[in-house]
Amino acid sequence: MAMAKCKECKQEVSSKAKVCPHCGVKNPTITAKDQFVGAIILVVIIAGLWIWLSGDSEPEKAPDQIAAEKTEPQPSQAKTLKGGYGACISEDLFDQLTSAAVNNDERAINYLMSNGCLMTKAGVPISVLDTSWGTAKVRAYVGDQAVVLWTNIENIQ
């Protein structure tokens, strides 16, 4: 049992004592300095949590920066198709085409190529919309028309 001096009567008391047995003061070993340090630590923790939970990770942008980002294509999005890869108008059709190709199911491949899938041509400009697990969702531009397609990531250059 550690002993400490009472903040009032300066007699030795247990550091775990709730009341001094000599003078009756509550929390005899906790001084005003201890309370002040504890309060400062508590304020720092609360402020840190508030900043962490409410703050944006990105600084605010000026309106002209936002407009520039919307109109200028990003370097990672200005791409073209390599060509020679299958692409489909829906993710489900692309999954079916991939499965048919893996299983060498020519009948299914021919059916899908006539119903929502196509063989891509090289040099078609695209914007990459999303990628995951070897598949890319792209917007392909032909003339003044655009179409959303799913294709292999390897088809993007």
C-alpha atoms as an extended CHARMM CRD file, in Angstrom:
* protein
*
       157  EXT
         1         1  MET       CA              0.0000000000        0.0000000000        0.0000000000  PROA      1               0.0000000000
         2         2  ALA       CA              1.5630000000        3.3040000000       -1.1480000000  PROA      2               0.0000000000
         3         3  MET       CA              1.4510000000        6.2090000000        1.2630000000  PROA      3               0.0000000000
         4         4  ALA       CA              1.0910000000        9.8990000000        0.3730000000  PROA      4               0.0000000000
         5         5  LYS       CA              0.5830000000       13.1380000000        2.2850000000  PROA      5               0.0000000000
         6         6  CYS       CA             -2.8850000000       14.6100000000        2.7020000000  PROA      6               0.0000000000
         7         7  LYS       CA             -3.3100000000       17.8330000000        0.7340000000  PROA      7               0.0000000000
         8         8  GLU       CA             -4.8510000000       19.5490000000        3.8090000000  PROA      8               0.0000000000
         9         9  CYS       CA             -3.2950000000       18.2370000000        7.0220000000  PROA      9               0.0000000000
        10        10  LYS       CA             -0.0690000000       16.8430000000        5.5010000000  PROA      10              0.0000000000
        11        11  GLN       CA             -0.4340000000       13.5920000000        7.4700000000  PROA      11              0.0000000000
        12        12  GLU       CA              0.4370000000       10.3000000000        5.7740000000  PROA      12              0.0000000000
        13        13  VAL       CA             -2.5750000000        8.4820000000        4.2850000000  PROA      13              0.0000000000
        14        14  SER       CA             -3.0540000000        5.6630000000        1.8110000000  PROA      14              0.0000000000
        15        15  SER       CA             -2.8890000000        6.8170000000       -1.8130000000  PROA      15              0.0000000000
        16        16  LYS       CA             -6.1610000000        4.8870000000       -2.3210000000  PROA      16              0.0000000000
        17        17  ALA       CA             -8.0020000000        6.5910000000        0.5600000000  PROA      17              0.0000000000
        18        18  LYS       CA            -11.2530000000        8.3250000000       -0.3570000000  PROA      18              0.0000000000
        19        19  VAL       CA            -11.2860000000       10.3820000000        2.8760000000  PROA      19              0.0000000000
        20        20  CYS       CA             -8.3960000000       11.4600000000        5.1220000000  PROA      20              0.0000000000
        21        21  PRO       CA             -8.7310000000        9.6350000000        8.4710000000  PROA      21              0.0000000000
        22        22  HSD       CA             -7.0810000000       12.6040000000       10.2280000000  PROA      22              0.0000000000
        23        23  CYS       CA             -8.9440000000       15.6730000000        8.8990000000  PROA      23              0.0000000000
        24        24  GLY       CA            -11.8450000000       14.1860000000        6.8710000000  PROA      24              0.0000000000
        25        25  VAL       CA            -11.0540000000       15.8990000000        3.5480000000  PROA      25              0.0000000000
        26        26  LYS       CA            -12.3050000000       14.0160000000        0.4580000000  PROA      26              0.0000000000
        27        27  ASN       CA             -9.7210000000       12.6210000000       -1.9660000000  PROA      27              0.0000000000
        28        28  PRO       CA             -6.7990000000       13.5890000000        0.2730000000  PROA      28              0.0000000000
        29        29  THR       CA             -4.0300000000       12.7280000000       -2.2170000000  PROA      29              0.0000000000
        30        30  ILE       CA             -5.5010000000       14.4570000000       -5.2970000000  PROA      30              0.0000000000
        31        31  THR       CA             -4.2630000000       18.0440000000       -5.5120000000  PROA      31              0.0000000000
        32        32  ALA       CA             -5.5820000000       20.9700000000       -7.5530000000  PROA      32              0.0000000000
        33        33  LYS       CA             -2.5760000000       20.5220000000       -9.8300000000  PROA      33              0.0000000000
        34        34  ASP       CA             -3.5870000000       16.8800000000      -10.4710000000  PROA      34              0.0000000000
        35        35  GLN       CA             -7.1470000000       17.9850000000      -11.2560000000  PROA      35              0.0000000000
        36        36  PHE       CA             -5.9030000000       20.7030000000      -13.6110000000  PROA      36              0.0000000000
        37        37  VAL       CA             -3.6120000000       18.3050000000      -15.5060000000  PROA      37              0.0000000000
        38        38  GLY       CA             -6.4630000000       15.7840000000      -15.7680000000  PROA      38              0.0000000000
        39        39  ALA       CA             -8.8070000000       18.4450000000      -17.1260000000  PROA      39              0.0000000000
        40        40  ILE       CA             -6.2360000000       19.5450000000      -19.7460000000  PROA      40              0.0000000000
        41        41  ILE       CA             -5.7410000000       15.9400000000      -20.8850000000  PROA      41              0.0000000000
        42        42  LEU       CA             -9.5140000000       15.4640000000      -21.1220000000  PROA      42              0.0000000000
        43        43  VAL       CA             -9.9220000000       18.6500000000      -23.2010000000  PROA      43              0.0000000000
        44        44  VAL       CA             -7.1250000000       17.5470000000      -25.5780000000  PROA      44              0.0000000000
        45        45  ILE       CA             -8.7360000000       14.1090000000      -26.0320000000  PROA      45              0.0000000000
        46        46  ILE       CA            -12.1860000000       15.5950000000      -26.6860000000  PROA      46              0.0000000000
        47        47  ALA       CA            -10.7760000000       18.1530000000      -29.1540000000  PROA      47              0.0000000000
        48        48  GLY       CA             -8.8310000000       15.4370000000      -30.9700000000  PROA      48              0.0000000000
        49        49  LEU       CA            -11.9120000000       13.2320000000      -31.2630000000  PROA      49              0.0000000000
        50        50  TRP       CA            -14.0090000000       16.1470000000      -32.4610000000  PROA      50              0.0000000000
        51        51  ILE       CA            -11.4770000000       17.0540000000      -35.1770000000  PROA      51              0.0000000000
        52        52  TRP       CA            -11.0800000000       13.4090000000      -36.2180000000  PROA      52              0.0000000000
        53        53  LEU       CA            -14.8270000000       12.7260000000      -36.4170000000  PROA      53              0.0000000000
        54        54  SER       CA            -15.9570000000       15.9860000000      -38.0000000000  PROA      54              0.0000000000
        55        55  GLY       CA            -13.0670000000       17.0420000000      -40.2100000000  PROA      55              0.0000000000
        56        56  ASP       CA            -12.7950000000       16.5040000000      -43.9710000000  PROA      56              0.0000000000
        57        57  SER       CA             -9.6620000000       14.7610000000      -45.1270000000  PROA      57              0.0000000000
        58        58  GLU       CA             -9.4280000000       17.0610000000      -48.1560000000  PROA      58              0.0000000000
        59        59  PRO       CA             -9.0950000000       20.8260000000      -47.9760000000  PROA      59              0.0000000000
        60        60  GLU       CA            -11.8930000000       22.8830000000      -49.4880000000  PROA      60              0.0000000000
        61        61  LYS       CA            -11.4470000000       23.8040000000      -53.1420000000  PROA      61              0.0000000000
        62        62  ALA       CA            -12.1580000000       27.0660000000      -54.8910000000  PROA      62              0.0000000000
        63        63  PRO       CA            -15.0340000000       27.0850000000      -57.4040000000  PROA      63              0.0000000000
        64        64  ASP       CA            -12.5990000000       27.4950000000      -60.3340000000  PROA      64              0.0000000000
        65        65  GLN       CA            -10.6740000000       24.3750000000      -59.2130000000  PROA      65              0.0000000000
        66        66  ILE       CA            -13.9140000000       22.3730000000      -59.0680000000  PROA      66              0.0000000000
        67        67  ALA       CA            -14.9450000000       23.5850000000      -62.5420000000  PROA      67              0.0000000000
        68        68  ALA       CA            -11.5080000000       22.6910000000      -63.9590000000  PROA      68              0.0000000000
        69        69  GLU       CA            -11.6920000000       19.1800000000      -62.5110000000  PROA      69              0.0000000000
        70        70  LYS       CA            -15.1210000000       18.6250000000      -64.0690000000  PROA      70              0.0000000000
        71        71  THR       CA            -14.1490000000       19.7810000000      -67.5490000000  PROA      71              0.0000000000
        72        72  GLU       CA            -10.5710000000       18.5340000000      -67.9160000000  PROA      72              0.0000000000
        73        73  PRO       CA            -10.1800000000       14.7910000000      -68.4090000000  PROA      73              0.0000000000
        74        74  GLN       CA             -7.9130000000       13.2450000000      -65.8320000000  PROA      74              0.0000000000
        75        75  PRO       CA             -4.7490000000       11.6150000000      -67.2440000000  PROA      75              0.0000000000
        76        76  SER       CA             -5.7860000000        8.2630000000      -65.7590000000  PROA      76              0.0000000000
        77        77  GLN       CA             -9.1450000000        8.4700000000      -67.5850000000  PROA      77              0.0000000000
        78        78  ALA       CA             -7.9480000000        9.5390000000      -71.0560000000  PROA      78              0.0000000000
        79        79  LYS       CA             -7.3430000000        6.0700000000      -72.4910000000  PROA      79              0.0000000000
        80        80  THR       CA             -8.0840000000        3.9220000000      -75.5140000000  PROA      80              0.0000000000
        81        81  LEU       CA             -8.9680000000        0.2890000000      -76.1400000000  PROA      81              0.0000000000
        82        82  LYS       CA             -6.2570000000       -2.0940000000      -77.3680000000  PROA      82              0.0000000000
        83        83  GLY       CA             -8.8280000000       -4.0110000000      -79.3810000000  PROA      83              0.0000000000
        84        84  GLY       CA             -9.3200000000       -7.7160000000      -79.9240000000  PROA      84              0.0000000000
        85        85  TYR       CA            -11.0240000000       -8.2400000000      -76.5540000000  PROA      85              0.0000000000
        86        86  GLY       CA            -14.6710000000       -8.9250000000      -75.8470000000  PROA      86              0.0000000000
        87        87  ALA       CA            -16.8800000000       -6.2390000000      -74.3130000000  PROA      87              0.0000000000
        88        88  CYS       CA            -20.5440000000       -6.2590000000      -73.3010000000  PROA      88              0.0000000000
        89        89  ILE       CA            -23.2860000000       -3.7410000000      -72.5290000000  PROA      89              0.0000000000
        90        90  SER       CA            -23.8820000000       -5.1970000000      -69.0520000000  PROA      90              0.0000000000
        91        91  GLU       CA            -21.7170000000       -6.7240000000      -66.3740000000  PROA      91              0.0000000000
        92        92  ASP       CA            -23.8900000000       -9.8620000000      -66.3540000000  PROA      92              0.0000000000
        93        93  LEU       CA            -23.3730000000      -10.4100000000      -70.0960000000  PROA      93              0.0000000000
        94        94  PHE       CA            -19.6330000000       -9.8360000000      -69.6900000000  PROA      94              0.0000000000
        95        95  ASP       CA            -19.5060000000      -12.4400000000      -66.9010000000  PROA      95              0.0000000000
        96        96  GLN       CA            -21.3460000000      -14.8820000000      -69.1970000000  PROA      96              0.0000000000
        97        97  LEU       CA            -18.9290000000      -14.1340000000      -72.0620000000  PROA      97              0.0000000000
        98        98  THR       CA            -15.9270000000      -14.6670000000      -69.7910000000  PROA      98              0.0000000000
        99        99  SER       CA            -17.3510000000      -17.9620000000      -68.5410000000  PROA      99              0.0000000000
       100       100  ALA       CA            -18.1010000000      -19.1150000000      -72.0930000000  PROA      100             0.0000000000
       101       101  ALA       CA            -14.5520000000      -18.2360000000      -73.1970000000  PROA      101             0.0000000000
       102       102  VAL       CA            -13.0020000000      -20.0970000000      -70.2440000000  PROA      102             0.0000000000
       103       103  ASN       CA            -15.1240000000      -23.1690000000      -71.0460000000  PROA      103             0.0000000000
       104       104  ASN       CA            -14.5030000000      -22.8940000000      -74.8390000000  PROA      104             0.0000000000
       105       105  ASP       CA            -18.2800000000      -22.7750000000      -75.3570000000  PROA      105             0.0000000000
       106       106  GLU       CA            -18.3960000000      -21.4640000000      -78.9530000000  PROA      106             0.0000000000
       107       107  ARG       CA            -22.1780000000      -21.6620000000      -79.1300000000  PROA      107             0.0000000000
       108       108  ALA       CA            -22.5720000000      -19.3880000000      -76.0770000000  PROA      108             0.0000000000
       109       109  ILE       CA            -19.8700000000      -17.0200000000      -77.3620000000  PROA      109             0.0000000000
       110       110  ASN       CA            -21.6220000000      -16.6900000000      -80.7490000000  PROA      110             0.0000000000
       111       111  TYR       CA            -24.9720000000      -16.1050000000      -79.0640000000  PROA      111             0.0000000000
       112       112  LEU       CA            -23.5380000000      -13.4090000000      -76.7510000000  PROA      112             0.0000000000
       113       113  MET       CA            -21.6780000000      -11.7040000000      -79.6240000000  PROA      113             0.0000000000
       114       114  SER       CA            -25.0440000000      -11.3310000000      -81.3590000000  PROA      114             0.0000000000
       115       115  ASN       CA            -26.9140000000      -10.2170000000      -78.2240000000  PROA      115             0.0000000000
       116       116  GLY       CA            -25.1470000000       -7.4430000000      -76.3190000000  PROA      116             0.0000000000
       117       117  CYS       CA            -21.4500000000       -8.2600000000      -76.6790000000  PROA      117             0.0000000000
       118       118  LEU       CA            -18.8860000000       -7.2990000000      -79.3160000000  PROA      118             0.0000000000
       119       119  MET       CA            -15.2110000000       -7.5960000000      -80.2300000000  PROA      119             0.0000000000
       120       120  THR       CA            -13.4880000000       -4.2640000000      -79.5750000000  PROA      120             0.0000000000
       121       121  LYS       CA            -11.4240000000       -2.3240000000      -82.1250000000  PROA      121             0.0000000000
       122       122  ALA       CA             -8.0800000000       -0.7320000000      -81.3150000000  PROA      122             0.0000000000
       123       123  GLY       CA             -7.8620000000        3.0070000000      -80.6810000000  PROA      123             0.0000000000
       124       124  VAL       CA            -11.4460000000        3.6130000000      -79.5080000000  PROA      124             0.0000000000
       125       125  PRO       CA            -11.2670000000        6.4370000000      -76.9080000000  PROA      125             0.0000000000
       126       126  ILE       CA            -12.6800000000        5.5880000000      -73.4890000000  PROA      126             0.0000000000
       127       127  SER       CA            -13.1390000000        6.9200000000      -69.9860000000  PROA      127             0.0000000000
       128       128  VAL       CA            -12.5730000000        4.3830000000      -67.2160000000  PROA      128             0.0000000000
       129       129  LEU       CA            -15.5800000000        4.4770000000      -64.8820000000  PROA      129             0.0000000000
       130       130  ASP       CA            -14.6850000000        1.6300000000      -62.5040000000  PROA      130             0.0000000000
       131       131  THR       CA            -12.3510000000       -1.3370000000      -62.1810000000  PROA      131             0.0000000000
       132       132  SER       CA            -12.4450000000       -4.5020000000      -60.0920000000  PROA      132             0.0000000000
       133       133  TRP       CA            -10.9920000000       -8.0110000000      -60.2610000000  PROA      133             0.0000000000
       134       134  GLY       CA             -9.7490000000       -7.8510000000      -63.8470000000  PROA      134             0.0000000000
       135       135  THR       CA            -12.9050000000       -6.1720000000      -65.1600000000  PROA      135             0.0000000000
       136       136  ALA       CA            -13.2820000000       -2.5470000000      -66.2240000000  PROA      136             0.0000000000
       137       137  LYS       CA            -16.4460000000       -0.5140000000      -66.6920000000  PROA      137             0.0000000000
       138       138  VAL       CA            -15.7050000000        2.0370000000      -69.4250000000  PROA      138             0.0000000000
       139       139  ARG       CA            -17.4870000000        4.6500000000      -71.4810000000  PROA      139             0.0000000000
       140       140  ALA       CA            -16.4830000000        4.1900000000      -75.1310000000  PROA      140             0.0000000000
       141       141  TYR       CA            -16.7810000000        7.1180000000      -77.5580000000  PROA      141             0.0000000000
       142       142  VAL       CA            -17.5560000000        6.5500000000      -81.2450000000  PROA      142             0.0000000000
       143       143  GLY       CA            -18.1720000000        9.7830000000      -83.1200000000  PROA      143             0.0000000000
       144       144  ASP       CA            -20.6120000000       11.8290000000      -81.0660000000  PROA      144             0.0000000000
       145       145  GLN       CA            -22.0810000000        8.7030000000      -79.4340000000  PROA      145             0.0000000000
       146       146  ALA       CA            -21.0290000000        7.0430000000      -76.1750000000  PROA      146             0.0000000000
       147       147  VAL       CA            -21.8270000000        3.6320000000      -74.7240000000  PROA      147             0.0000000000
       148       148  VAL       CA            -21.0000000000        2.0470000000      -71.3610000000  PROA      148             0.0000000000
       149       149  LEU       CA            -19.2500000000       -1.3200000000      -71.7020000000  PROA      149             0.0000000000
       150       150  TRP       CA            -17.6610000000       -3.9320000000      -69.4680000000  PROA      150             0.0000000000
       151       151  THR       CA            -14.3650000000       -5.4060000000      -70.6840000000  PROA      151             0.0000000000
       152       152  ASN       CA            -11.0560000000       -6.8500000000      -69.4620000000  PROA      152             0.0000000000
       153       153  ILE       CA             -8.5910000000       -4.5000000000      -67.7920000000  PROA      153             0.0000000000
       154       154  GLU       CA             -6.0010000000       -5.8020000000      -70.2820000000  PROA      154             0.0000000000
       155       155  ASN       CA             -8.0490000000       -4.1380000000      -73.0560000000  PROA      155             0.0000000000
       156       156  ILE       CA             -7.1690000000       -0.6560000000      -71.7160000000  PROA      156             0.0000000000
       157       157  GLN       CA             -4.0900000000        1.2520000000      -72.8520000000  PROA      157             0.0000000000
